[in-house]
């Protein structure tokens, strides 16, 4: 099939490469000129497993919107719906809650639908962007002409493993507005995999997407609470507890995200919880459960600050946070819990240096002090800690038997 993309950013481009790898002809457009440069130079500036290899041999064409419409049977729209940086999870949660910013999506759909109407040929348009329930019917459908056949198909992918997650999904979530468009999309997906194609209303799909993301945050908040208990209860160990809980695949679902460590992060989960917190308040839900998840994340970070302060030999001692990425598979720092920790330490006037070998060009001078492992990068396992330093490790990855170094395993 001929597949188009309106949006070739950190989600759109890897997915486009995955689609092309299955034999489809792919074209795309993005408002950012840097994306065109990435495609032409064949150099991806972010960590995405397998993407660079596919881009090296890719024939994806970067076209203007009229040519994308002309050369596509199905057009995917992975346009960002960002939150204000205050709601990304690297700072304390503001008292005020807001919905996502849909201005980019609305602008893109307006341009796309107008061009489809000019060409007077039906096109299947599949929105990928994360939105709250009711958004597409309220803000998107009124913009569409009769030739734009809209569908809603948010992906369950993680930055760093986008290719594999897209090609091998647990299931394909598909919000249906036009039955023929859905049939065409399902036919396309059968060329990629045999995963369950779950059809439902657009509103259900909108809610399922954000519920899925916030369920992950719930698991992380829960197990990190247990980790704190283990840190304070003699004879307990978070890894033994979580390993046992992971065996409960019938009632506890799966072992994913059920391991003590840093709080949830990334460009989706923290912001989705805050957006659902806004919706919960708007709907006057009896308990804003999503706020509680984010408060656990913030309170846990405050607890880490307390541990750091308890181990400081003086108020001027430097604190080094190792890692800025929100997880080891990527160099993306959006929603990073280690940056949240850094910001709270700075709020407390503590001399803090945050370093990540995958995001920073210049390495700071490491001196004796407090070291906190903020991202589970394997490179830190062999980090040369200065003598007489204290290492605080929420992932329990640093050897506790290092000579002349005090290592504190959180939860063990």
Buried (B, 14 or more C-beta within 10 A) or exposed (E): BEBBBBBBBBBBBBBBBBBBBBEBBBBBBBBEEEBBEBBEEEEBEBBBBBBBEBBEEBEBBBBEBBBBBBBBBBBBBBBBBBBEEBBBBBBBBEEEBBBBBBEBBBEBBEBBBBBBBEEEEBBBBBBBBBBBBEBBBEBBBEBBEEBBBBBBBBBBBBBBBBBBBBBEBEEBBBBBBBEEBBEBBBEBBEEBBEBEBBBBBBBBBBBBBBBBBBBBBBBBBBBBBBBBEBBEEEEBBBBEBBEEBBEEEEEEEEBEBBBBBBBBBBBBBBBBBBBBBBBBBEEEEEEBBBBBBBBBBBBBBEBBBEBBBEBBEEEEBBBBBBBBBBBBBBBBBBBBBBBBBBBBBEEEEBBBBBBBBBBEEEEEEBEBBBBBBBBBBEEBEEBEBEEEBBBBBBBBBBEEEBEEBBBBBBBB
